[in-house]
Amino acid sequence: MRFPLPESLARLNGVADWLQSRWRRMTGYPASRRRRALGTPPRAPWQPRPIRTSLLYIAFASILLGGWWYYSLQANQIDAARIPGDPRAELEITKMRLDTIRNTLTVAAGLGGAAALILSFRRQQHEEYHSTQQRITELRIQAVAQLGSENATVRIGGLHNLERLGEQHDELRQIVLDEICSYLRLPYTPSKRGVREEDSAAQSLAVSELRANRAEREVRLIAQEILLRHLNAAAAPRRYWSHSRLNLRNAFLDGMDFRGCRLHSADFSSATFSGLTSFSGTRFEGSATFDRAAFEGVVNFIRADFGEGVSFATATFGVFANFEHASFNLKAYFISTAFKGAASFREARFIDGSAFLHARFEAFAEFDGADFDDHASFTGSTFGANSSFSAARFRGFADFELARFEGPAFFSNVVFGERAGFTGATFRVWSEPGELLDGWTMVPTLDDAHRWQLVPDDAVPQGPSLGPVGRGDEAEDEKASSTGGLGDRSSPT
């Protein structure tokens, strides 16, 4: 249990902290050792300020004026002590005047020596600063040159040299991250898994090419490890590197694990994610972009927090996309996104609207318990297999216009706060009557006898060939079956 400090002690602590910060700034305390809040952008590196020539003139004039003032003050006091007609007093006054002149020159010389010492110290600071900066530049150029080597070991050494620069100079961390990301953005084609060197001839691959590809994969894995080591705020808060951007456009990422990371303005446009990819618990600060990204394996966004909007436009999820309990604080765009495997948005929260325009769910799509606080659009989306919106909450307008449900659709216990639109939405297979929406009725489409659509109960046509499906007693079902085959609850096909 923590007890509150008295007001006087709290003020003293505040004054002590201020004095400590001022002392560190005046003495050039290394910026890498300062304690900062997590995520605070690094300050500019300390550097000595140049002394203006005008300040030197002012200092020289101040020494002269100070010496003249001191001599004048002593001379006036000596003249006031003069005794007219006393030769001994005149001799003493002369000695006092000489002592005054000597003291004045001594003080002026001392002030001049102090000024020269200050200038020498500042000159030394400038020389040390420039030599340090020159050394940092040389090390960075050397590390970047190592990344271009044909030897994989040399490239690994270059990556570690860049990491060491970032650890020692926090003002260089963004530059180091940019360099590592640029290396991962280089063109790379992975070799086929399971290909052995003795089988490379049969696969039309040279042994040297296969070995070089595997060595390059190891280098890229180490580059990914360096990124994860300094972007994971949960595992290692003290080693976290604050940054303003993370550019991984067109990068090939193999088994990337961003669990617990904090990513600011992350750009994964056209990136390829191979193997198991995890963004579980990842916090995205700033916008996040995954446009045209390809997820070849399983990807987890469980409890991910998208702070300022995210876009998965035309992205492709190959196996399984898991967005359970994810939080979308601003707009979430899944425009023309392809989910070739199962997709789960169970209990995800969309705070500022979502757009699943023309998205394709080729396997099971789950939105059970999802919370849509604003407009939710599934216009033109295709659900190829089972789709479930059970217990989902739509507080804004839910738009399913022109959506196509090729498999059973479940809307049990769904809540619509404003209204829902199913204009042009069609169903090939529907669920049991208890799973249908309250207030809606399934009727056949006019252009395709094998497809069905939802219409409000008050808008159901009363003609015998357009009777409701799955509602009423058996006699009505038989009548519908005799008129248009509407009594069969299985798939028309």
C-alpha positions in Angstrom: 0.0 0.0 0.0 1.3 3.4 -0.9 0.8 6.4 1.4 0.5 9.9 0.0 3.5 12.2 0.6 3.0 15.5 2.5 2.7 18.5 0.3 6.1 19.9 1.5 7.9 16.6 0.6 6.2 16.4 -2.7 7.4 19.9 -3.6 10.9 19.1 -2.5 10.8 16.0 -4.7 9.7 18.1 -7.6 12.5 20.7 -7.0 15.0 17.8 -6.7 13.9 16.3 -10.0 14.1 19.7 -11.8 17.6 20.3 -10.5 18.7 16.8 -11.5 17.4 17.3 -15.0 19.1 20.7 -15.3 22.4 19.2 -14.1 22.3 16.4 -16.6 21.6 18.8 -19.4 24.4 21.1 -18.4 26.9 18.3 -17.9 26.0 16.5 -21.1 24.7 13.4 -19.3 24.4 10.6 -21.9 20.9 10.5 -23.4 20.9 6.7 -23.5 20.9 6.6 -19.7 18.0 8.9 -19.1 14.8 7.4 -17.8 12.0 8.1 -20.2 8.4 6.9 -20.4 7.8 4.1 -22.8 7.1 5.3 -26.2 8.5 8.8 -25.7 10.3 9.9 -28.8 14.1 10.2 -28.3 15.5 13.7 -27.7 18.1 15.2 -30.0 21.6 14.3 -29.1 23.5 16.7 -26.9 25.9 18.9 -28.7 28.0 21.9 -27.6 26.7 25.2 -28.8 29.0 27.5 -30.6 30.2 30.7 -28.9 29.4 33.8 -30.8 32.0 36.4 -31.5 29.9 39.1 -30.0 30.0 37.3 -26.7 33.8 37.4 -26.8 33.7 41.2 -27.4 31.2 41.6 -24.6 33.4 39.5 -22.2 36.5 41.5 -23.1 34.7 44.8 -22.6 33.3 43.6 -19.3 36.8 42.8 -18.0 38.0 46.3 -19.0 35.0 48.0 -17.5 35.2 45.9 -14.3 38.9 46.7 -13.9 38.4 50.4 -14.5 35.5 50.5 -12.0 37.5 48.6 -9.4 40.5 51.0 -9.8 38.3 54.1 -9.7 36.5 52.9 -6.6 39.9 52.3 -4.8 41.4 55.5 -6.1 38.5 57.6 -4.7 38.9 55.9 -1.3 42.6 56.6 -1.3 42.1 60.3 -2.3 39.6 60.6 0.6 42.2 59.4 3.1 44.8 62.0 1.9 46.2 64.4 4.5 47.5 67.6 2.9 51.0 68.6 3.9 52.1 65.3 5.3 54.9 63.7 3.2 54.6 60.4 4.9 50.9 60.2 4.0 51.7 61.0 0.4 54.2 58.2 0.3 51.6 55.8 1.7 49.0 57.0 -0.8 51.5 56.3 -3.6 52.1 52.8 -2.4 48.3 52.2 -2.1 47.8 53.4 -5.6 50.5 51.0 -6.9 48.9 48.2 -5.0 45.6 49.0 -6.4 47.0 49.0 -10.0 48.7 45.7 -9.3 45.5 44.2 -7.8 43.4 45.4 -10.7 45.8 43.9 -13.3 45.9 40.7 -11.3 42.1 40.4 -11.2 41.9 41.3 -14.9 44.5 38.7 -15.7 42.6 36.1 -13.6 39.4 36.8 -15.5 41.1 36.6 -18.8 42.7 33.3 -17.8 39.3 32.0 -16.8 37.8 33.0 -20.1 40.7 31.4 -21.9 40.1 28.2 -19.9 36.4 28.2 -20.8 37.2 28.7 -24.5 39.7 25.8 -24.4 37.1 23.6 -22.7 34.5 24.4 -25.2 37.0 23.8 -28.0 37.7 20.4 -26.6 34.0 19.6 -26.4 33.5 20.6 -30.0 36.4 18.4 -31.1 35.2 15.4 -29.1 31.6 15.8 -30.4 32.7 16.0 -34.0 35.1 13.1 -33.7 32.3 11.1 -32.0 29.8 11.9 -34.8 32.4 11.1 -37.4 33.1 7.8 -35.8 29.3 7.0 -35.6 29.0 7.8 -39.3 31.9 5.6 -40.2 30.5 2.7 -38.2 27.1 3.1 -39.8 28.5 3.2 -43.3 30.6 0.2 -42.5 27.6 -1.8 -41.1 25.5 -0.9 -44.2 28.3 -1.9 -46.5 28.4 -5.3 -44.7 24.7 -5.8 -45.5 25.6 -5.8 -49.1 28.3 -8.5 -48.8 27.9 -11.8 -50.6 29.0 -13.6 -47.4 26.1 -14.4 -45.1 28.3 -14.2 -42.0 29.4 -10.7 -42.9 25.8 -9.6 -43.4 24.9 -11.0 -39.9 27.8 -9.0 -38.5 26.5 -5.9 -40.1 23.0 -6.4 -38.6 24.6 -6.7 -35.1 26.7 -3.6 -35.6 23.6 -1.7 -36.5 21.9 -3.0 -33.4 24.8 -2.0 -31.2 24.7 1.6 -32.7 21.0 1.8 -31.8 21.6 0.6 -28.3 24.3 3.1 -27.6 22.7 6.1 -29.3 19.0 6.3 -29.0 18.8 9.1 -31.5 19.9 6.6 -34.2 17.3 4.0 -33.4 14.8 5.1 -36.0 17.6 5.1 -38.6 18.7 1.6 -37.5 15.1 0.3 -37.8 14.8 1.8 -41.3 18.0 0.1 -42.4 16.9 -3.3 -41.1 13.4 -2.9 -42.6 15.0 -1.9 -45.9 17.1 -5.1 -45.9 13.9 -7.2 -45.3 12.3 -5.3 -48.3 15.0 -6.6 -50.7 13.7 -9.1 -53.2 13.8 -12.6 -51.9 12.3 -15.9 -53.2 12.4 -18.7 -50.6 13.3 -22.2 -51.7 10.9 -25.0 -51.5 10.6 -26.6 -48.1 12.0 -30.1 -47.8 14.3 -29.9 -50.9 17.6 -31.7 -50.1 20.9 -30.9 -51.8 21.1 -34.4 -53.4 17.7 -33.8 -54.9 18.4 -30.3 -56.1 19.4 -31.5 -59.6 16.0 -33.1 -60.0 14.4 -29.8 -58.9 16.4 -27.8 -61.5 18.3 -26.0 -58.7 22.0 -25.7 -58.3 23.5 -26.8 -55.0 25.2 -23.4 -54.6 22.0 -21.6 -55.2 20.1 -23.7 -52.7 22.8 -23.1 -50.0 22.8 -19.4 -50.7 19.1 -19.3 -50.4 19.2 -21.1 -47.0 21.9 -18.8 -45.8 19.9 -15.7 -46.8 16.9 -17.1 -44.9 19.1 -17.3 -41.7 20.2 -13.7 -42.2 16.6 -12.5 -42.6 15.5 -14.5 -39.5 18.2 -12.7 -37.5 17.0 -9.3 -38.9 13.5 -10.2 -37.8 14.8 -11.2 -34.3 16.4 -7.8 -33.9 13.2 -6.0 -34.8 11.2 -8.1 -32.4 13.7 -7.7 -29.6 13.4 -3.9 -29.7 9.7 -3.6 -30.5 8.2 -5.9 -27.9 7.2 -3.6 -25.1 5.7 -6.4 -23.0 8.7 -8.8 -22.9 11.5 -6.2 -22.6 10.3 -2.7 -21.7 13.8 -1.3 -21.1 15.0 -2.6 -24.5 12.0 -1.1 -26.4 12.9 1.4 -29.1 10.4 4.2 -29.6 9.9 5.0 -33.3 7.8 7.0 -35.6 7.3 4.5 -38.4 7.9 0.9 -39.4 8.1 0.5 -43.2 7.9 -3.1 -44.3 6.4 -2.7 -47.7 6.9 -5.6 -50.1 8.9 -7.4 -47.4 9.0 -11.2 -47.0 8.5 -12.1 -43.4 9.0 -15.7 -42.3 7.2 -16.8 -39.1 7.0 -13.2 -37.8 5.9 -13.0 -34.2 4.7 -9.6 -33.1 3.0 -10.7 -29.9 2.9 -7.9 -27.4 4.7 -5.4 -29.7 3.9 -1.7 -30.0 4.1 -0.6 -33.6 3.7 3.0 -34.7 2.5 3.8 -38.3 3.2 0.3 -39.5 3.1 -0.3 -43.2 2.9 -3.9 -44.4 1.5 -3.1 -47.9 2.2 -5.9 -50.4 4.1 -7.8 -47.7 4.2 -11.6 -47.7 3.8 -13.5 -44.4 5.0 -17.0 -44.6 4.3 -19.6 -41.9 2.6 -18.9 -38.6 2.3 -15.1 -38.1 1.1 -13.7 -34.8 0.0 -10.2 -33.9 -1.7 -11.3 -30.7 -1.9 -8.5 -28.2 -0.1 -6.1 -30.6 -0.9 -2.4 -30.1 -0.9 -0.4 -33.3 -0.3 3.3 -32.6 -1.1 5.4 -35.6 -2.5 3.9 -38.8 -1.8 0.3 -39.9 -1.8 -0.7 -43.5 -1.9 -4.3 -44.8 -3.2 -3.5 -48.3 -2.4 -6.3 -50.8 -0.6 -8.3 -48.1 -0.5 -12.1 -48.5 -0.8 -14.3 -45.4 0.2 -17.7 -46.6 -0.2 -19.4 -43.2 -2.2 -19.0 -40.0 -2.3 -15.4 -38.7 -3.5 -14.4 -35.3 -4.7 -10.9 -34.4 -6.2 -12.1 -31.0 -6.8 -9.0 -28.8 -4.9 -6.8 -31.2 -5.6 -3.1 -30.6 -5.8 -0.9 -33.8 -5.5 2.6 -32.5 -6.0 4.8 -35.5 -7.6 2.7 -38.2 -6.4 -0.2 -40.3 -6.8 -1.3 -43.9 -6.7 -4.9 -45.3 -7.8 -3.9 -48.8 -7.3 -6.7 -51.3 -5.3 -8.7 -48.8 -5.4 -12.5 -48.9 -5.6 -14.8 -46.0 -4.6 -18.3 -47.1 -5.3 -20.6 -44.1 -6.9 -19.1 -41.0 -7.4 -15.5 -39.9 -8.2 -15.1 -36.2 -9.4 -11.6 -35.1 -11.0 -12.8 -31.8 -11.4 -10.0 -29.2 -9.6 -7.5 -31.5 -10.4 -3.9 -31.0 -10.8 -1.5 -34.0 -10.9 2.0 -32.6 -11.2 3.8 -35.9 -12.3 2.7 -39.4 -11.5 -0.9 -40.4 -11.4 -1.5 -44.1 -11.6 -5.0 -45.5 -12.4 -4.0 -49.1 -12.1 -6.9 -51.6 -10.3 -8.9 -49.0 -10.1 -12.7 -49.7 -10.4 -15.1 -46.8 -9.6 -18.5 -48.4 -9.6 -20.2 -45.1 -11.7 -19.8 -42.0 -12.1 -16.3 -40.5 -13.1 -15.6 -36.9 -14.1 -12.1 -35.6 -15.7 -13.6 -32.5 -16.3 -10.8 -29.9 -14.3 -8.3 -31.9 -15.3 -4.7 -31.4 -15.6 -2.2 -34.2 -15.9 1.2 -32.6 -15.9 3.6 -35.6 -17.4 1.6 -38.4 -16.2 -1.3 -40.6 -16.3 -1.9 -44.3 -16.3 -5.4 -45.6 -17.1 -4.3 -49.2 -16.9 -7.1 -51.7 -15.0 -9.3 -49.2 -14.9 -13.1 -50.0 -15.2 -15.6 -47.2 -14.6 -18.9 -48.9 -14.7 -20.9 -45.7 -16.4 -20.5 -42.3 -16.9 -16.9 -41.3 -17.7 -16.2 -37.6 -18.9 -12.9 -36.1 -20.5 -14.4 -33.0 -20.7 -11.8 -30.3 -19.1 -9.1 -32.4 -19.9 -5.5 -31.4 -20.4 -3.0 -34.2 -20.8 0.5 -32.6 -21.2 2.3 -35.9 -22.0 1.6 -39.5 -21.2 -1.9 -40.6 -21.1 -2.6 -44.3 -21.0 -6.1 -45.9 -22.1 -4.8 -49.3 -21.3 -7.2 -52.1 -19.6 -9.7 -49.8 -19.7 -13.4 -50.5 -19.9 -16.1 -47.9 -19.0 -19.4 -49.5 -19.6 -21.7 -46.5 -21.2 -21.4 -43.1 -21.5 -17.8 -41.7 -22.5 -17.0 -38.2 -23.6 -13.6 -36.7 -25.1 -15.1 -33.6 -25.4 -12.6 -30.7 -23.7 -9.9 -32.7 -24.7 -6.3 -31.9 -25.2 -3.8 -34.6 -25.7 -0.4 -33.0 -25.5 1.4 -36.3 -26.8 0.6 -39.7 -26.1 -3.0 -40.8 -25.8 -3.1 -44.6 -25.9 -6.5 -46.3 -26.9 -5.2 -49.7 -26.1 -7.6 -52.6 -24.4 -10.0 -50.2 -24.3 -13.7 -51.3 -24.7 -16.5 -48.7 -23.7 -19.8 -50.4 -23.9 -21.8 -47.1 -26.1 -21.7 -44.0 -26.3 -18.3 -42.3 -27.0 -18.0 -38.6 -28.4 -14.8 -37.1 -29.8 -16.0 -33.9 -30.0 -13.4 -31.0 -28.6 -10.8 -33.2 -29.4 -7.2 -32.1 -30.0 -4.4 -34.6 -29.9 -1.0 -32.9 -31.0 1.1 -35.9 -31.9 -0.9 -39.0 -30.6 -3.5 -41.3 -30.5 -3.6 -45.0 -30.7 -6.9 -47.0 -31.6 -5.4 -50.4 -30.4 -7.7 -53.1 -28.9 -10.2 -50.6 -29.4 -13.8 -51.6 -29.2 -17.1 -49.8 -28.7 -20.6 -51.4 -29.0 -22.5 -48.1 -30.7 -21.2 -45.0 -30.7 -22.4 -41.5 -33.5 -23.7 -39.4 -36.5 -21.3 -38.9 -35.3 -20.5 -35.3 -32.1 -19.1 -36.7 -33.8 -16.7 -39.0 -34.0 -13.0 -38.2 -37.0 -11.9 -36.2 -39.2 -9.7 -38.4 -37.8 -11.1 -41.6 -39.1 -13.8 -44.0 -37.2 -15.9 -46.5 -38.8 -15.7 -50.0 -37.5 -17.0 -53.4 -35.8 -14.5 -55.8 -37.6 -13.7 -59.0 -34.6 -14.3 -61.3 -33.3 -17.5 -59.8 -35.5 -20.2 -58.3 -32.6 -21.7 -56.5 -31.8 -18.7 -54.5 -33.7 -16.9 -51.7 -33.8 -13.5 -50.2 -34.9 -11.9 -46.9 -37.7 -9.3 -46.9 -39.4 -7.7 -43.9 -42.5 -9.4 -42.7 -44.7 -6.4 -43.6 -43.3 -6.5 -47.2 -43.9 -10.2 -47.9 -45.9 -10.6 -51.2 -49.2 -12.4 -50.6 -49.2 -14.3 -53.9 -49.3 -18.1 -53.7 -45.9 -18.5 -55.5 -44.2 -16.0 -53.1 -45.2 -17.4 -49.8 -42.9 -17.2 -46.8 -40.4 -20.0 -46.2 -40.0 -21.7 -42.9 -42.9 -19.9 -41.2 -46.5 -21.1 -40.6 -48.0 -24.6 -40.3 -47.5 -27.7 -42.4 -50.6 -26.9 -44.5 -49.1 -23.6 -45.6 -45.8 -25.4 -46.4 -47.6 -28.0 -48.5 -49.4 -25.2 -50.3 -46.2 -23.4 -50.9 -44.6 -26.6 -52.1 -47.4 -27.3 -54.5 -47.2 -23.8 -55.9 -43.5 -23.1 -56.1 -41.6 -25.8 -54.1 -41.1 -23.4 -51.1 -41.8 -26.0 -48.4 -38.4 -27.8 -48.7 -36.0 -26.5 -46.1 -33.0 -28.2 -47.5 -30.9 -26.7 -50.2 -32.8 -26.4 -53.5 -29.7 -27.7 -55.2 
